[in-house]
Amino acid sequence: MADFRSDTVTQPCSAMRQAMAQAQVGDDVFADDPTVNQLQQFAAAQLGFEAALFAPSGTQTNLIAMMTHCQRGDEAIVGQYWHTYRWEGGGMAVLGSIQPQPLEQNPDGTIPLAAIRAAVKPDDPHFARTKLVVMENTTGGKVLPLAYMQDVAALCKELGLKAHIDGARLMNAAAAVAAEQGIDVWQAARALTAGYDSVSLCLSKGLGAPVGSLLLGSHAFIQQARRVRKMLGGGMRQAGVIAAAGLCALQHNVDRLADDHRHAAELAAGIAAVVAEHPKLAGKVLVHQAHTNILFTDIELSVADALLAHLTAQGIRYTSSSYASSEGQYKRLRWVTHLDIQPAHLQQALNALRSF
């Protein structure tokens, strides 16, 4: 199988499994698991934060951040397609009693600064208190530019708001910025997060760990976040067994993210070439640009069901959804490249398209 469904499907390599098997452990609820502590300290130092907190998932680290920054009845400004608003079960409202204020995004994924400013509520009992602005980088595979991220951080400081980054794929954004500016990936990551009060970093997506996310912030913020994590059931005991995988991922799998980006770009170019030469597909498949490791293709409904069934029969795994635009009705396929996708898998997908 060539599994393009997500970069969450990766398998731990032998070195990562060995690190997990040999991990020194303690009770992390008492903060005495040495491997968890090492992971937290390493990530905080690399990203320029005072402290970090290990939790089971990115959904939880985002929710912990929002519940730490906000009280019941406060408001968080989010993007219309941010995961914190649309794909995390409504947790900020259901569990945190935080009102989301979603804003429309530009085609490049950004939210206009003027829209953020205009959404801040006046100090009036008729309104929820605006306390937090949430960014997501990457978003739909797109990188929010470094200058924009810095502008948002400065705006939040001006307005007296807290700023959080859902960085599920932060290191993919950093890898793209690093390639663009000719700097180190960690340097790019520090630049992207500078001025933000908190960052959630997922270890189980492109970085390749089997489970876990980190929340980063100040000492005082993380101390309070630890209480929220316990409340949400995220306190784990001998968590060093899984933290070891996360540490291995941060130490060994950051620079190789550029390979995933290259593979996504190669897949996009290959699909476009097959579509152009294929009478059944020409004009019926739209191939979008792959900015990082996520590629979208839109397939007209007239051929979508047959093509998707064919790809499945050829051992190609993907995710799909219905999509409508001014051009018509489509099935949208999402292809995600990751450390278990090799050139042979790209060729397998292209051969499957050609044989349709």
C-alpha positions, -999 to 999 in steps of 0.1 A, spaced: 0 0 0 11 36 -7 -5 54 22 -10 91 14 -39 96 39 -18 116 64 16 120 80 1 105 111 3 70 97 41 67 100 58 38 116 86 42 142 120 33 128 142 7 146 162 35 163 131 51 176 117 17 189 151 11 206 150 45 223 115 38 235 125 3 249 155 18 267 139 50 280 144 59 316 110 65 332 94 80 363 60 94 372 53 125 350 24 136 371 50 142 398 72 157 371 100 132 377 101 112 345 136 120 332 129 113 296 98 135 295 118 163 313 146 159 287 121 162 259 105 193 273 138 210 281 152 202 246 121 215 228 119 247 249 156 254 244 154 248 206 123 270 202 134 298 226 107 293 253 112 290 290 93 257 294 73 230 277 46 204 286 42 170 271 6 158 264 -11 129 245 -23 149 215 -23 182 196 -60 186 202 -53 185 239 -23 209 239 -44 234 219 -73 231 243 -49 234 273 -34 265 258 -68 281 252 -82 272 287 -50 286 303 -52 319 284 -89 323 287 -116 321 314 -152 311 310 -170 336 288 -138 349 271 -133 349 234 -106 336 210 -102 349 175 -96 320 151 -95 313 114 -126 299 97 -106 268 88 -84 265 118 -84 231 134 -90 247 168 -124 259 155 -135 234 129 -119 200 135 -113 196 173 -148 188 183 -157 223 195 -136 217 226 -129 254 233 -167 260 236 -178 227 250 -151 221 276 -135 256 280 -166 278 278 -146 299 254 -164 317 226 -147 313 192 -148 343 168 -140 328 134 -127 351 107 -125 344 69 -91 336 55 -73 349 24 -65 324 -3 -29 322 11 -43 311 45 -37 344 63 -63 365 82 -62 402 74 -47 422 102 -75 447 99 -101 420 104 -83 408 136 -83 444 149 -120 449 140 -130 417 157 -118 427 191 -148 435 212 -151 467 232 -151 466 270 -188 463 274 -209 437 293 -228 429 261 -198 413 246 -175 384 254 -141 396 264 -116 391 236 -85 376 252 -67 354 226 -57 353 189 -49 318 175 -28 312 144 -23 279 126 10 272 107 10 254 84 -27 257 74 -40 233 48 -3 227 39 2 265 33 29 284 52 19 316 69 48 339 60 74 349 85 67 386 82 30 380 86 35 359 118 57 387 132 30 413 123 3 393 141 25 389 172 31 427 172 -6 434 168 -16 412 197 10 429 219 -4 463 208 -40 452 216 -31 435 249 -41 401 236 -24 367 241 -13 349 210 -11 311 204 1 291 175 -14 257 166 19 244 152 8 208 145 30 211 114 52 240 126 84 223 116 71 219 81 65 256 80 100 261 94 116 238 68 99 258 41 111 292 55 146 278 61 148 267 24 135 301 13 159 321 34 189 298 35 189 294 73 187 265 98 153 249 103 154 256 141 164 292 135 134 295 112 111 279 138 123 304 165 116 333 141 81 320 133 72 317 170 90 348 183 66 371 203 39 344 208 28 334 242 24 297 235 29 272 208 15 237 203 39 213 185 28 179 173 53 151 174 32 124 156 27 141 122 56 148 99 82 143 127 72 106 129 67 99 165 38 75 173 20 98 198 23 130 216 25 168 214 42 196 233 29 229 246 55 257 250 54 289 269 66 308 300 73 290 333 42 306 348 20 296 318 32 260 318 27 257 355 -9 267 351 -12 245 319 -1 215 339 -32 219 361 -54 221 331 -37 190 316 -45 171 347 -82 183 346 -85 171 310 -71 136 318 -37 143 301 -15 135 331 4 104 323 26 82 345 57 65 330 53 86 299 90 85 291 84 54 270 65 76 244 85 108 251 116 90 240 101 87 205 93 124 205 128 133 215 142 110 188 119 127 163 130 162 172 167 152 172 167 132 139 136 140 118 136 178 114 160 183 86 145 155 65 111 173 63 125 189 31 124 154 15 86 153 21 82 187 6 102 177 -25 82 145 -28 49 164 -27 61 188 -54 72 158 -75 39 141 -71 20 173 -81 41 177 -112 37 140 -121 -1 140 -117 -3 172 -138 17 155 -166 -4 123 -165 -36 144 -166 -24 164 -196 -17 132 -216 -47 112 -205 -79 118 -226 -102 106 -197 -86 130 -173 -76 161 -193 -95 191 -180 -113 170 -153 -85 170 -127 -72 202 -111 -38 199 -94 -31 225 -68 4 236 -57 20 217 -29 35 243 -6 49 218 19 39 181 23 2 183 15 -12 182 -21 -48 187 -31 -63 175 -64 -99 182 -74 -116 156 -97 -149 163 -116 -178 141 -103 -182 126 -138 -150 106 -133 -144 108 -96 -161 77 -83 -145 54 -110 -111 69 -105 -112 67 -67 -123 31 -69 -94 24 -93 -68 40 -71 -80 20 -41 -78 -12 -61 -43 -3 -71 -32 0 -34 -33 38 -32 -47 51 1 -59 87 3 -86 109 19 -113 125 -1 -142 150 5 -168 167 -16 -158 202 -29 -177 229 -48 -163 259 -65 -173 284 -92 -160 259 -117 -182 230 -106 -186 200 -82 -156 179 -74 -142 152 -52 -111 167 -35 -83 142 -28 -57 150 -2 -22 135 -7 2 138 23 39 128 19 58 117 50 89 97 60 73 64 49 66 77 14 95 69 -9 100 76 -46 86 42 -54 53 51 -38 51 82 -59 57 61 -90 31 36 -79 5 64 -76 14 78 -110 12 44 -126 -22 38 -110 -34 71 -126 -20 61 -160 -37 27 -160 -71 42 -153 
